[in-house]
Amino acid sequence: MELKESKIEGGWKVELVEDKKSVSRLWIVDRQMRVGRCPVWVGGIAGVGTDNQYRLQGLSRRVIDAAIELMKREGYDATFLFGISDFYHKFGFATCMPERYLYLNTRDAERAKKKWAIRAMRKSDLAQVARIYNRDNARRTASVVRDRKWGGFYMGSDFGIVPKVSVVVDARERVCGYVSYDEVDDRCRAAEVGGEGEQVFATILHFLARRAVALRRQEISLSIPVDHPFARYCRSFGCRDSTDFARSAGPMGRIINLQAFIGKILPELEDRWGAVDRGLVLALKTDIGSCALGWKRGNLRVDEALEGALGASLKQDAFVQLAMGYLTAGDLKSEGKLRAGKGALALLERLFPLQTAHIWWSDRF
């Protein structure tokens, strides 16, 4: 069998070919994903599959290993995927964010009053919708940067679900909010909400309530983090949220290049470090490399090694959970996944706090 790597628009295809036929394959999808306010270059692994007659021969392992080596060679910072149970941990992936949903009774949501107009999104609205999204998610860990190449919403709240999008328009006919929802009849679910302010949120909730009534659904659901402004707005209407922490499955990630990854998020780490203890140096040792963080001439720097450092040791799969705000340094230490003294542990707790990471469905792979 021949291993084949093909550069495609927006990423790569990696496959095993026998007699000119692809028998096992995956795609790497390029994304700029935020950690705090800082984007890192990640490869989203999608479409992992092997033809039935070639399964149980370790072909997927060969393709995934090759994809990871390709990303190392090409300079990716990290990689993410949405995995089945008990498989991808073999390749260094760890669950690093939960799935979150919000639920409202339709009768309660009907109390929302429409404030502004709402209509179907047009192609000419895309640039403004992207601006609203990037503003709303400027500090949301795991949110994807939507640039000029962004082509719009291609997925609802699950793989294979077709979305519909409506935009909120103010009195001056400016797009100031949007909602992406599933084009299905068996539920009333929104996959994404954007905008700010009571006028926008009331209009969107009113729209969803009307849709739920038309579908004869007693409940409205949204794939949305619990700390999102729209989720907080819904509290006065009565709502509940659910958080699913998958075991070795779901949204999973691994670091590809430790030093490059940390280098990309230095501005965020500077903010979290603050003005105190700038004489400290932190050295991180992992199974994919080591680096040190320290201040020089008023700026936080990352280097291969610095003298007099506080030491911390952990595997990269634990570090990705730390970086994404899924677990704290204290959590990892109590689980035996991190070795660090008191000073290093305190600094790690400050640099990597718990976060409400969320990747919106339309950016998934």
C-alpha positions as CSV (number, residue, x, y, z in Angstrom):
1,M,0.0,0.0,0.0
2,E,1.1,3.5,-0.8
3,L,0.7,6.4,1.7
4,K,-0.4,9.5,-0.2
5,E,-0.5,13.1,1.1
6,S,-2.4,15.6,-1.1
7,K,-2.6,19.4,-0.5
8,I,-6.1,20.5,-0.9
9,E,-7.9,23.9,-0.5
10,G,-8.0,24.6,3.2
11,G,-5.9,21.6,4.4
12,W,-4.7,18.1,3.4
13,K,-5.9,14.7,2.5
14,V,-3.9,11.7,3.9
15,E,-4.8,8.2,2.6
16,L,-3.5,4.7,1.9
17,V,-3.9,3.6,-1.7
18,E,-3.9,0.1,-3.1
19,D,-4.1,-0.5,-6.8
20,K,-4.9,3.3,-7.3
21,K,-7.9,2.9,-4.9
22,S,-8.1,4.8,-1.6
23,V,-8.8,2.2,1.1
24,S,-8.2,4.3,4.3
25,R,-8.2,8.1,4.7
26,L,-8.7,11.3,6.6
27,W,-8.7,15.0,6.0
28,I,-6.9,17.8,7.9
29,V,-8.9,21.0,8.0
30,D,-7.0,24.2,8.6
31,R,-8.4,26.4,11.4
32,Q,-7.2,29.4,13.5
33,M,-8.6,28.5,16.9
34,R,-8.5,30.9,19.9
35,V,-6.9,30.1,23.3
36,G,-8.3,33.1,25.2
37,R,-7.8,36.0,22.8
38,C,-4.9,34.4,20.9
39,P,-5.3,32.3,17.7
40,V,-3.2,29.1,17.2
41,W,-2.9,27.2,14.0
42,V,-4.7,23.8,14.3
43,G,-5.4,21.0,12.1
44,G,-8.9,19.6,12.5
45,I,-9.0,15.8,11.7
46,A,-12.1,14.8,9.8
47,G,-13.5,11.9,7.9
48,V,-11.4,9.2,9.4
49,G,-12.5,6.0,7.7
50,T,-11.4,2.6,6.2
51,D,-13.3,0.6,3.7
52,N,-15.1,-2.4,5.2
53,Q,-13.0,-5.1,3.6
54,Y,-9.8,-3.5,4.9
55,R,-10.7,-2.9,8.5
56,L,-9.0,-4.5,11.6
57,Q,-5.6,-4.3,9.8
58,G,-4.3,-1.2,11.6
59,L,-4.8,1.1,8.5
60,S,-6.5,3.9,10.4
61,R,-3.5,3.9,12.8
62,R,-1.1,4.3,9.9
63,V,-3.1,7.2,8.4
64,I,-3.5,9.0,11.7
65,D,0.2,8.6,12.6
66,A,1.1,9.9,9.2
67,A,-1.2,12.9,9.6
68,I,0.4,13.8,12.9
69,E,3.8,13.6,11.4
70,L,2.7,15.8,8.5
71,M,1.4,18.4,10.9
72,K,4.7,18.4,12.8
73,R,6.5,18.9,9.5
74,E,4.2,21.7,8.3
75,G,4.4,23.6,11.6
76,Y,0.9,23.2,13.0
77,D,0.6,24.2,16.7
78,A,-2.1,21.6,17.7
79,T,-4.7,19.3,16.3
80,F,-8.3,18.6,17.3
81,L,-11.0,16.1,16.4
82,F,-14.4,14.8,17.6
83,G,-13.7,11.2,18.5
84,I,-15.4,7.9,19.3
85,S,-14.8,6.3,22.7
86,D,-11.5,4.8,23.7
87,F,-9.6,5.1,20.4
88,Y,-7.9,8.4,19.9
89,H,-6.1,8.5,23.2
90,K,-3.7,6.0,21.6
91,F,-2.5,8.9,19.5
92,G,-2.1,11.4,22.3
93,F,-5.5,13.0,22.1
94,A,-7.4,13.9,25.3
95,T,-10.9,15.2,25.8
96,C,-10.4,18.9,26.4
97,M,-13.9,20.5,26.3
98,P,-17.4,19.5,27.1
99,E,-20.6,19.7,25.1
100,R,-23.1,22.2,26.4
101,Y,-26.8,22.7,25.8
102,L,-29.5,25.1,27.1
103,Y,-33.2,24.3,27.3
104,L,-36.3,26.5,27.6
105,N,-40.0,25.6,27.8
106,T,-41.7,27.0,24.7
107,R,-44.5,28.5,26.9
108,D,-41.9,30.4,28.9
109,A,-40.1,31.6,25.8
110,E,-43.3,32.9,24.3
111,R,-43.1,35.7,26.9
112,A,-40.3,37.3,24.8
113,K,-41.4,40.3,22.8
114,K,-40.1,41.0,19.3
115,K,-38.2,44.3,19.3
116,W,-36.7,44.5,15.9
117,A,-37.2,42.9,12.5
118,I,-35.8,39.4,11.7
119,R,-35.4,37.9,8.2
120,A,-33.6,35.2,6.3
121,M,-29.9,35.8,6.0
122,R,-28.6,36.9,2.6
123,K,-25.2,36.3,1.1
124,S,-24.5,40.1,1.4
125,D,-24.9,39.8,5.2
126,L,-22.0,37.3,5.6
127,A,-19.3,39.9,6.3
128,Q,-21.4,41.7,9.0
129,V,-22.3,38.3,10.5
130,A,-18.6,37.4,10.7
131,R,-17.8,40.7,12.3
132,I,-20.5,40.1,15.0
133,Y,-19.2,36.6,15.6
134,N,-15.6,37.6,15.9
135,R,-16.5,40.4,18.3
136,D,-18.7,38.1,20.4
137,N,-16.0,35.4,20.5
138,A,-12.9,37.5,20.7
139,R,-11.9,35.8,24.0
140,R,-13.7,32.5,23.7
141,T,-11.3,29.6,24.0
142,A,-11.9,27.0,21.2
143,S,-13.8,29.5,19.0
144,V,-12.5,29.6,15.4
145,V,-11.4,32.9,13.8
146,R,-13.7,33.6,10.8
147,D,-11.7,35.5,8.2
148,R,-12.5,36.8,4.7
149,K,-12.5,33.2,3.3
150,W,-15.3,32.2,5.6
151,G,-18.1,30.9,3.5
152,G,-21.0,30.9,5.9
153,F,-22.9,28.3,7.9
154,Y,-22.7,24.8,6.5
155,M,-23.9,22.7,9.5
156,G,-26.6,22.8,12.1
157,S,-26.2,21.4,15.6
158,D,-24.9,18.0,14.6
159,F,-23.0,16.4,11.7
160,G,-25.2,16.1,8.6
161,I,-27.8,18.6,9.9
162,V,-28.7,21.4,7.4
163,P,-28.8,24.9,8.9
164,K,-31.0,27.9,8.3
165,V,-30.0,31.4,9.4
166,S,-32.0,34.5,10.2
167,V,-30.6,37.9,11.0
168,V,-31.9,40.6,13.3
169,V,-32.2,44.0,11.6
170,D,-32.5,47.3,13.6
171,A,-34.5,50.4,12.8
172,R,-31.8,51.6,10.4
173,E,-31.9,48.2,8.6
174,R,-28.4,47.2,9.9
175,V,-27.7,43.6,10.7
176,C,-27.0,43.4,14.5
177,G,-27.6,39.8,15.4
178,Y,-28.2,36.3,14.0
179,V,-29.4,32.8,14.8
180,S,-28.5,29.6,13.1
181,Y,-31.0,26.8,13.6
182,D,-31.6,23.2,12.5
183,E,-33.8,22.8,9.4
184,V,-35.6,19.8,10.9
185,D,-39.1,19.1,12.1
186,D,-38.5,16.9,15.1
187,R,-37.0,19.6,17.3
188,C,-36.5,23.3,17.7
189,R,-32.8,23.8,18.2
190,A,-30.4,26.7,17.6
191,A,-26.8,25.9,16.8
192,E,-25.5,29.4,17.2
193,V,-26.5,32.9,18.4
194,G,-24.7,36.1,17.8
195,G,-25.3,39.7,18.8
196,E,-25.7,41.7,22.0
197,G,-28.4,43.6,23.9
198,E,-31.9,43.1,25.0
199,Q,-33.4,44.1,21.6
200,V,-31.4,41.5,19.7
201,F,-31.9,38.7,22.3
202,A,-35.6,39.3,22.8
203,T,-36.2,39.2,19.0
204,I,-34.2,35.9,18.6
205,L,-36.0,34.2,21.5
206,H,-39.4,35.4,20.2
207,F,-38.4,33.9,16.8
208,L,-37.4,30.6,18.3
209,A,-40.6,30.5,20.3
210,R,-42.7,31.1,17.2
211,R,-40.8,28.3,15.4
212,A,-41.3,25.9,18.3
213,V,-45.1,26.6,18.3
214,A,-45.2,26.0,14.5
215,L,-43.4,22.7,15.0
216,R,-45.6,21.8,18.0
217,R,-42.5,21.4,20.2
218,Q,-42.8,22.0,23.9
219,E,-39.1,22.7,24.3
220,I,-36.4,24.9,22.7
221,S,-32.8,23.9,22.8
222,L,-29.6,25.6,21.9
223,S,-26.0,24.4,21.6
224,I,-24.5,27.2,23.5
225,P,-22.1,27.7,26.5
226,V,-23.8,28.5,29.7
227,D,-21.9,31.8,30.2
228,H,-22.9,33.1,26.8
229,P,-24.8,36.5,27.0
230,F,-27.8,35.0,25.3
231,A,-27.8,32.1,27.8
232,R,-27.7,34.5,30.7
233,Y,-30.5,36.5,29.1
234,C,-32.7,33.4,29.1
235,R,-32.4,32.9,32.8
236,S,-35.2,35.3,33.5
237,F,-37.5,33.2,31.3
238,G,-36.6,30.0,33.2
239,C,-34.2,27.6,31.6
240,R,-31.9,24.7,32.4
241,D,-28.5,23.7,31.0
242,S,-26.6,20.4,30.6
243,T,-22.9,19.7,30.3
244,D,-21.6,16.5,29.0
245,F,-18.0,15.6,30.0
246,A,-17.2,12.6,27.7
247,R,-14.8,9.9,28.8
248,S,-12.0,9.6,26.2
249,A,-14.3,10.8,23.4
250,G,-16.0,13.9,22.0
251,P,-14.0,17.1,21.5
252,M,-10.4,16.0,21.8
253,G,-7.0,17.6,21.2
254,R,-3.3,17.2,21.3
255,I,-0.3,19.5,21.0
256,I,1.8,19.2,17.9
257,N,4.5,21.8,18.7
258,L,4.8,22.8,22.4
259,Q,7.0,25.8,22.1
260,A,5.2,27.3,19.0
261,F,1.8,26.7,20.8
262,I,2.9,28.6,23.9
263,G,4.6,31.3,21.8
264,K,1.3,32.0,20.1
265,I,-0.6,32.4,23.4
266,L,2.0,34.6,25.1
267,P,-0.2,37.8,25.1
268,E,-2.9,35.9,26.9
269,L,-0.4,34.4,29.4
270,E,1.1,37.9,30.0
271,D,-2.4,39.2,31.0
272,R,-2.9,36.3,33.3
273,W,0.5,36.5,34.9
274,G,0.0,40.2,35.8
275,A,2.4,42.6,37.3
276,V,3.5,40.4,40.3
277,D,6.2,37.7,40.5
278,R,7.9,38.7,37.3
279,G,11.2,37.5,38.6
280,L,9.9,33.9,38.4
281,V,10.7,31.5,35.6
282,L,8.6,28.5,34.8
283,A,10.0,25.5,33.0
284,L,7.6,23.0,31.4
285,K,8.8,19.5,30.6
286,T,6.5,17.2,28.4
287,D,6.9,14.1,26.4
288,I,7.1,16.2,23.2
289,G,9.6,18.7,24.3
290,S,10.5,21.3,27.0
291,C,10.4,25.1,27.2
292,A,10.6,27.8,29.8
293,L,8.6,31.0,30.4
294,G,10.2,34.1,31.8
295,W,10.1,37.9,31.6
296,K,12.7,39.9,29.7
297,R,12.6,43.7,29.2
298,G,9.0,43.9,30.2
299,N,7.8,41.1,27.9
300,L,7.0,37.4,28.6
301,R,9.3,35.2,26.5
302,V,9.4,31.5,25.7
303,D,12.7,29.7,25.3
304,E,14.1,26.2,25.3
305,A,15.5,26.7,28.8
306,L,16.0,29.4,31.4
307,E,18.1,29.3,34.6
308,G,16.5,29.2,38.0
309,A,13.2,28.0,36.8
310,L,10.3,26.5,38.8
311,G,9.8,23.1,37.3
312,A,6.6,21.3,36.1
313,S,6.4,18.0,34.3
314,L,3.4,16.6,32.5
315,K,2.5,14.8,29.3
316,Q,1.2,16.9,26.3
317,D,-2.3,15.3,26.6
318,A,-2.6,16.7,30.1
319,F,-1.2,20.0,28.9
320,V,-3.9,20.4,26.2
321,Q,-6.5,19.9,28.9
322,L,-4.7,22.6,31.0
323,A,-4.4,25.0,28.0
324,M,-8.1,24.7,27.0
325,G,-9.2,25.3,30.6
326,Y,-10.8,21.9,30.9
327,L,-8.8,21.0,34.1
328,T,-6.7,23.0,36.4
329,A,-3.1,22.3,37.4
330,G,-4.4,21.3,40.8
331,D,-6.8,18.8,39.2
332,L,-4.0,17.3,37.1
333,K,-1.7,17.0,40.1
334,S,-4.3,15.3,42.2
335,E,-4.8,12.8,39.3
336,G,-1.1,12.1,39.2
337,K,-0.7,13.7,35.7
338,L,1.4,16.7,36.8
339,R,4.5,17.0,39.0
340,A,5.2,20.5,40.3
341,G,6.3,22.2,43.5
342,K,4.1,24.6,45.4
343,G,5.5,27.7,43.5
344,A,5.1,26.2,40.1
345,L,1.7,24.9,40.9
346,A,0.4,28.3,42.0
347,L,1.8,30.0,38.9
348,L,0.2,27.3,36.6
349,E,-3.1,27.8,38.4
350,R,-2.9,31.5,37.5
351,L,-1.8,31.0,33.9
352,F,-4.3,28.3,33.0
353,P,-7.6,28.9,34.8
354,L,-10.8,27.0,34.1
355,Q,-12.5,28.3,31.0
356,T,-15.8,27.8,29.2
357,A,-14.3,26.6,25.9
358,H,-16.7,26.1,23.0
359,I,-16.4,25.5,19.3
360,W,-19.6,26.4,17.4
361,W,-21.0,23.6,15.3
362,S,-20.6,25.4,12.0
363,D,-16.8,25.5,12.5
364,R,-16.5,21.8,13.3
365,F,-14.8,19.2,11.2
